Amino acid sequence: MVDPVKIAFERKIIIQPIADLLPTKGLPAGVRETVKYRRIAASVAEVGLIEPLSIARQKGGGGYLLLDGHMRLDALRFLGATEAACVVADDDEAFTYNKRVNRLATIQEHYMIVRALDRGVPEEKLARALNVDVKVIRQRRHLLAGISADVAELLKDKPVGHHAFQKLRKMKPIRQLEVAELMVSANNYTVSYAKALLATSKPADLHKPDELKKATGLSAEQMARLEREMASVSEDYKELEASYGDDMLVLVVASGFIERLLSKPEIEGFLERRHPEFLENFRAIVQATSLDQSTSA
């Protein structure tokens, strides 16, 4: 019988005095000047605390540890609040909590804005809550205009910036999908990468190829060469991606075997005396594999 999934938080949201919350880290100097902080403060001031603070009971009693929401807590204090809505976690490690958090992707933000506007929330109020200009709200409302439905589905949970979508919009649907797949494969969603892929697109794959030629300042011959180089790099990347899993499996098995060998003092001593260069390489392999596994854990 499969064990039931354990809920990591208590079911009820509690209202807790801010004075009883003990931060687990300090905010960096100058954080109040950052865009992220100003957006959080504007949201708290306009619509209140949307996402409760994550806290854990201190062992031995006496107050709560704040696991997540340090900026929100600081904004509440700055606004003169004395209480905050909180969810109580079973684990008192902030790392465990934050590892499970998925941040809002650009397309998800678009859907949220569209839903709020459809429900009658004024553009001005949304702009104040997100600490942006009303023009930005209008731009994000139409984020997917001219974007293929397949591309929107592929990138719905990816950190693609608004400017990258502007580059995608210049392409026809088939090319949009090709570029989106390349971005996912390379795990690169920057506007620079999108711009490079746009520059290497064939004129037939663009809505207005003449504008691209003027923007890049490249001749037809230079564009063709750049296109060939990008296609070659993409092909090499796909081949590397296809063989990565098998290569990693071989590396892990080999590393385990080498680690067992080096655990025997006789073998390690022999290598150190006769073949120190082999021993150094073997240790590097074992260390690199253990670091890779600890990073992905």
N, C-alpha and C positions, 0 to 999 in steps of 0.2 A: 504494500500500500504506500502510495506517495505521501510524504509528509506535507502537511498544509503549509502554505507560504506564510511566513511570519511578518506581521506589520511592524515596520521600524519606528512608528510614531504612535503616541497615544491618540485615540480617536477624536477627542474633544480639543478644540482650540480654547486656550485659557487666556485671560486678561491678567497680565503680570505687571507690577510696578517696575518701572525702568530702573529704579535705584537698586533693585534686587538682581539685576542682570550683570554678570561679570564677563567682560569681553575676553576672548582668548587670544587676541592680537591687537596691536595698536594700528591706527590708520597712518599711512605714510604722510610725511610733511607735504603740504600743498595739495592734498587730495580734494579739498573743497573747491579748488579751481578747475578740476577736470570736468570734461563733458559728461562723463558717466555719473559723477556725484551730483552735478547740477540737474541732470535729468531725473535722478532719483528724488532729490529734494523737491523739485517742481511737482513730481507725481504725488508725493506724500502730501504736499501742501494743497494740491488741487482736489484729489480724490481720496486721500487717506492712505492707509497701509493696505495694499492689495494682497501681497504675499506675507503671511505671518513670519515672525522671526523664528528661527530654529534654535531651541535651547535644550539643555540636558541638566538633570538634577545633579548637584555636586554630591560626591560621595561623602557620607557623613552628615548630610543635611546642610542647611544654611545657604540659601541662594541658588542661582542657576548659572550655568556656563552658557555663553552665547556662542553657538556653532556657526551660524550663518546669518548675515544681516547687519554687519557692523556699520555700513554706510547708512542703511535705513535707520538704525538706532541713533546714529549721530544726527541725522536729519530730524528725527523726532525730538531729540533733546534741543536742537537749535530752534525748533518751532514752539518749544515750551511744553511739549507733551509730558505727562507723568506716567502713563500706562501704555502698554503695547500688546497687541494680539500675538500669541506665541503657540507653536506646536512643540510638544515635548518629545525628544528623541530618546530611544533606548540606549544608544551608543553615545559616549561623550567625546568621540573623536571627530573633529571638524573635517579631517581628510576623508573619512568614511562617508560623511554626508555629502560633501562637495563632489565626490567621485560619481555619485548617482544623479547629479543635477545636469539636465540638458538645457542649455541656454536657448533663447528664442532666436530662431533663424529669420533671415530677411523676409522670406515668403510667408512664414507664419505671422510675422509682424504685419505684413500686408493684409492677410486674412483677418487679423484682429482689428485693424483699422477699418476695413470695409464693413465688418460686422457691426462695429460701434456706430459708424455713420448710418448704416441701414436701420439701426435701432433708434435713430434720432439724436445721437450725441453731436453737438455742434462741432464744426471743424476747429473753432477757436479754443474750445475747452480741451479737445484732444491735443492741440498744439501746446497749450499751457502745461498739460499733464506730462507730455513728452519733452518739454522744454525745447521746442523747435518752432520754426516759422510756419505759418499756415500754408505757405507755398510747398513746404516739405511734405505736409500731410497730403496735399493734393497730388504731389508727385508719387508718393508711396501708395496712394489709393489706386493709381493707374500703373503700378509697378509691372504687372504682367500683360499690359497692352502690347500686342505685337509679339508676345512670347508664345511659342508652341506649348500646347497642353502637355505633351510628353516631356518637354524640357522642364516645365514647372513641377511636374511630378518627380522627375529625377533629382531636382535641386531643392525640393521643398524643405529638407532638413539640413541643408548645407549652408555654411557661412559665406554666401555669395554677397558681395557688396552691391549697392544700388548702381554704382557706375559701371560695374561689370554687366549688369542687365542692359544698360544703354548700348554697350558694344554688341551684345547678343541681338538686340532689336534691329540692328543694321543688317543682320543676316536673314536668309530665307530659312524656313523651318527645318529642312534637312540638314543644312550646315549648322544651325543652332544646336541640333541634337548631337552632331558629331563633336562640336566644341564642348558641349556639356559633358559628354562621355570622357573626353580628354581631360577636362578639369577634375572629374571624379577620379579617373585613373591616376592622375598625377597628384591628387589631393592638393591642388593649387587653385584657389578661387579668387586670386587677386585680380585687380583691374589691369595690371601690367600684363599678366598672362593672357587675359581675355583680349587685350589690345593686340598682342603679338599674334594670336590665332586669327583675329580679324584681319590683320595685315597680310596674312598668308592665305586668305580665302580667295578662291577663284572669282572673277567678276560675275560669272553666272550664278554664284551662290549668294550674291549681295543684292539688296534692293536698289542701292544707288552706287554702283561701282565707280563712277566718275568722282564722287565726293571723296572716296577713300584714296584715290590716286593723288588728289590735291592735298589731302591731309598728310599722307606719308612722304610725298615728294620723291618717291622711288620710280625708276623707269620700269617698263614692262619686263626687261631682262633681269633687273634686280629683284623684282617681285617674283618672277618665275624661279630664280635661284633660291630665294628665301623660302618659297613654298616647298621646293624639293628638299631643302635642309630640314624644315619642320616636319615634313612627312617622314623623312628618314629617322629623325629623333623619336617621333611618335611610334614608329614601327619597332625601333630598338627598345623603347620603354615597354611596349606590350609584350615583347619576347622576354624581357627581363622579369616582368610581372608574372608571366606564365610559369617561369622556372623558379621563382622565388620560394614557393612553398616547398618544393622538392629539395632545393639547395639548403634551406633552413633545417629540414628534417635530417639531412645527411650531416650537417654541421653539429646539430645537437647530439646525434648518436656518436659521432666521432669525438666530440668534446667530452661526453660522458666516459667513453673508453679511455681517453687520454687522462682524465681526472683520476680514474681508478688506477691507472699505471703510476701516476705521480704520487699517489697516496702510499705507495710501497717505497720505503726509504732506500732499499737496495737499488731499485731502478733509478730513482731520482739522483742518488749519489753517483751511479755509473754515468748518467747523462751529464751531470755537473762536471765530472772529471774528464770525460772523453769527448762529449759533444755539447758544450755549453750553449752553442747557438741554437741547437734543436730544443734544448730545455727552455730557453727564453721564448722561442716561438710557441711551444706547447703551452706554457703558462699564459701567454697572451691570448691564445685561442680559448682556453678555459675561462679566463677573466672576461673576455668580450662576450662570450655566450651567457655567462652568469649575469652580467650587467644588462644584456638585452632582455633576459627573462624577467629580471626584477623591475625593469622599466615598464614592461607590458602587463605586469601583474596588477 
